[in-house]
């Protein structure tokens, strides 16, 4: 099936407005579009907004996890059909457990797999090799969930179609990492998902602390802003206490030297027990990006790039992607960290929010 591009942003309604870029009176959901618009209008950089304005908040009386349970109820109370995009990582697993513990359930658990060069049983190691399926099945049985689990495969032909126009089809709504995807690509490859009334729920978006303030960076959302009816579980302005509890928790844990994935466990994120709570994908294995002038891959990305090499079609996908990235770097080095496209975009900073108890 040929993908169908999503050309118009559809919000989930019920008072939720998703993250977006703005330049003057213009606003949009594509990083490249925003960068080009800023250049056109003479701005140094586009703005980025997650909530409508900056807020100030005291330390919430409820715990982070209690507020996660509240968030699950809010989504179910306002939206009839819920599709949770599930990777098995700590964010999406926490969202799933929050829905299940409250008893409101989800209607669909959506999982995408990526095959840029060839369909095999290894490239999606986190799903097909790790105990992803058995752990998910056990979890759903434990909570008597009626959710259906659907796998959406992004196939070599899909990748080849995107690479016919790398910037407009592929890069407008994703990061610069080769072969990686977000829910938008799955929804474009399976266009019937564009027509239903399901809200699409995802995790990610850890806040960033700056003294007694916090904000979000666009790349922490994987630039996933165009997905129709998308709700980012941990930064819903309808439940601001959840984001404030997240930020206060990060501040408190930093004072005790807690870092990395240990932060999420300390905050109360449930452990998936499927190996994805381990740092199997990071850090990048070729050394510090700042000391390199070539692409850096973590282990997950290495599997995807290796999969490209398994077919001529996959090799062409990777070559077209890299050629366009090289062109962007030549034309706009200021868009990228260290002026290098392989170091990804310079992050866009959201509005700031104040922690009044710090």
Order of alpha helices (4+ residues) and beta strands (2+ residues): beta-beta-alpha-beta-beta-alpha-beta-alpha-beta-alpha-alpha-beta-alpha-alpha-beta-beta-beta-beta-alpha-alpha-alpha-alpha-beta
